[in-house]
């Protein structure tokens, strides 16, 4: 009787265990989580300073602004689109804020609001053009990238005579805005920037949006098949426009954090960041084809990025090795993501 009861209990519990294991393996962020653990362990063994309080503050700081934008880019990629203008937008929004505050005498808060309005308008235009013309988002946002880059350089040189703007520290409202976007918290004798808290908040909000709201379901449906989503009543155009506005808003936040922290902005900065955001999202589990990924995974991808970049510094290696590491991580992530996606389809099928 006891043996039979044990066998029955085992039989009844096995499907639950298998189901739990299958769900864990099917999670898009699983590969990035394992990768983060490996990177953390590797550099901890290489350098004793890597896991110190100051070391953690350094690589978390590096990951924070990258993670904020990567999470928004991940949502857009899940929806089946790309935004190549998000990197330059970080500079555009910072330049608008600083020009209005320093040269027009605006309060920093008003300048930040104007920069946010500009960013949202550009994001909405990107989304509208993609949906209206049917052109690939790669082409549309590449055009926006070039236009913003030209505006950044042209307007900044026209107003200041140089390619940078500084002096926002003396503007009205800087102290309060700086406290919100650029302050630090001492933990264990090391300064942890408030941008880390912004990163955590953005990740949590985006994750809740994806998994707990109707809009999140729409994003996955649109990324999987926009025509099918449209047939079941999903507002495809509105949803994609909002996703593009989300990447623009994230770029504004990153620009505000960097501007108020360093109090200066270069007209040419931000170029190339868009690829870092996409790479972080892919390392975090997003597929280039859309319909799959997670906000948490993109955030972990940014963490891997930051740990690797600063880990190489702690190890006192030549920084050129970082690009090799990044390329290997990207290829590995794509292979892992495709494998996980196929397994997920089998589990669901």
WOVENRA-V992344 format. One record per residue. N is the residue number from 0. RES is the residue in one letter. PHI is phi in whole degrees, -180 to 180 (999 if undefined). Layout:
# WOVENRA-V992344
n->{N/N}
res->{RES/RES}
phi->{PHI/PHI}
This chain:
# WOVENRA-V992344
n->{0/1/2/3/4/5/6/7/8/9/10/11/12/13/14/15/16/17/18/19/20/21/22/23/24/25/26/27/28/29/30/31/32/33/34/35/36/37/38/39/40/41/42/43/44/45/46/47/48/49/50/51/52/53/54/55/56/57/58/59/60/61/62/63/64/65/66/67/68/69/70/71/72/73/74/75/76/77/78/79/80/81/82/83/84/85/86/87/88/89/90/91/92/93/94/95/96/97/98/99/100/101/102/103/104/105/106/107/108/109/110/111/112/113/114/115/116/117/118/119/120/121/122/123/124/125/126/127/128/129/130/131/132/133/134/135/136/137/138/139/140/141/142/143/144/145/146/147/148/149/150/151/152/153/154/155/156/157/158/159/160/161/162/163/164/165/166/167/168/169/170/171/172/173/174/175/176/177/178/179/180/181/182/183/184/185/186/187/188/189/190/191/192/193/194/195/196/197/198/199/200/201/202/203/204/205/206/207/208/209/210/211/212/213/214/215/216/217/218/219/220/221/222/223/224/225/226/227/228/229/230/231/232/233/234/235/236/237/238/239/240/241/242/243/244/245/246/247/248/249/250/251/252/253/254/255/256/257/258/259/260/261/262/263/264/265/266/267/268/269/270/271/272/273/274/275/276/277/278/279/280/281/282/283/284/285/286/287/288/289/290/291/292/293/294/295/296/297/298/299/300/301/302/303/304/305/306/307/308/309/310/311/312/313/314/315/316/317/318/319/320/321/322/323/324/325/326/327/328/329/330/331/332/333/334/335/336/337/338/339/340/341/342/343/344/345/346/347/348}
res->{X/X/X/X/X/X/X/X/X/X/X/X/X/X/X/X/X/X/X/X/X/X/X/X/X/X/X/X/X/X/X/X/X/X/X/X/X/X/X/X/X/X/X/X/X/X/X/X/X/X/X/X/X/X/X/X/X/X/X/X/X/X/X/X/X/X/X/X/X/X/X/X/X/X/X/X/X/X/X/X/X/X/X/X/X/X/X/X/X/X/X/X/X/X/X/X/X/X/X/X/X/X/X/X/X/X/X/X/X/X/X/X/X/X/X/X/X/X/X/X/X/X/X/X/X/X/X/X/X/X/X/X/X/X/X/X/X/X/X/X/X/X/X/X/X/X/X/X/X/X/X/X/X/X/X/X/X/X/X/X/X/X/X/X/X/X/X/X/X/X/X/X/X/X/X/X/X/X/X/X/X/X/X/X/X/X/X/X/X/X/X/X/X/X/X/X/X/X/X/X/X/X/X/X/X/X/X/X/X/X/X/X/X/X/X/X/X/X/X/X/X/X/X/X/X/X/X/X/X/X/X/X/X/X/X/X/X/X/X/X/X/X/X/X/X/X/X/X/X/X/X/X/X/X/X/X/X/X/X/X/X/X/X/X/X/X/X/X/X/X/X/X/X/X/X/X/X/X/X/X/X/X/X/X/X/X/X/X/X/X/X/X/X/X/X/X/X/X/X/X/X/X/X/X/X/X/X/X/X/X/X/X/X/X/X/X/X/X/X/X/X/X/X/X/X/X/X/X/X/X/X/X/X/X/X/X/X/X/X/X/X/X/X/X/X/X/X/X/X}
phi->{999/-62/-63/-63/-66/-65/-64/-65/-64/-63/-64/-75/-89/-59/-59/-64/-66/-64/-63/-63/-63/-64/-67/-66/-65/-80/-67/-66/-89/-61/-61/-69/-66/-65/-63/-63/-63/-66/-64/-60/-65/-61/-74/-67/-76/-73/-131/-71/-84/-63/-96/-69/-60/-66/-64/-63/-61/-68/-79/-71/-62/-62/-80/-63/-67/-62/-67/-58/-73/-63/-64/-65/-64/-63/-61/-66/-67/-61/-78/92/-132/-127/-134/-86/-95/-66/-66/-67/-63/-61/-76/-60/-66/-67/-66/-61/-60/-70/-64/-68/-76/-87/-98/-100/77/-73/-65/-58/-65/-66/-65/-63/-65/-65/-65/-65/-61/-63/-61/-65/-65/-65/-61/-64/-64/-57/-64/-65/-64/-60/-77/-75/-91/78/-73/-61/-62/-58/-73/-61/-76/-66/-62/-64/-56/-66/-64/-66/-62/-65/-63/-57/-71/-66/-67/-62/-67/-64/-82/-105/80/-132/-111/-144/-127/-139/102/-68/-59/-87/-75/-65/93/-64/-59/-68/-66/-63/-64/-75/-106/-137/-80/-130/-122/-80/-131/62/83/-115/-82/-104/-65/-67/-59/-65/-67/-61/-59/-62/-65/-64/-63/-64/-65/-67/-65/-63/-62/-71/-102/-124/-128/-64/-61/-61/-62/-62/-61/-64/-65/-65/-66/-72/-166/-62/-61/-66/-63/-64/-67/-99/95/-75/-76/-63/-62/-61/-65/-69/-61/-64/-65/-66/-66/-66/-66/-66/-65/-64/-63/-60/-63/-63/-63/-65/-61/-66/-63/-73/-82/-97/61/-150/-142/-96/-63/-95/-77/95/-69/99/-65/-59/-73/-64/-63/-66/-61/-61/-66/-68/-59/-80/118/-76/-95/-67/-88/87/81/-153/144/-155/-69/-63/-62/-62/-65/-67/-59/-66/-64/-61/-57/-65/-64/-67/-64/-80/-63/-64/-67/-62/-77/63/-93/-66/-64/-62/-67/-63/-66/-63/-62/-64/-62/-64/-65/-65/-63/-61/-64/-62/-65/-65/-61/-65/-64/-64/-63/-64/-67/-61/-64/-66/-64/-73/-76}
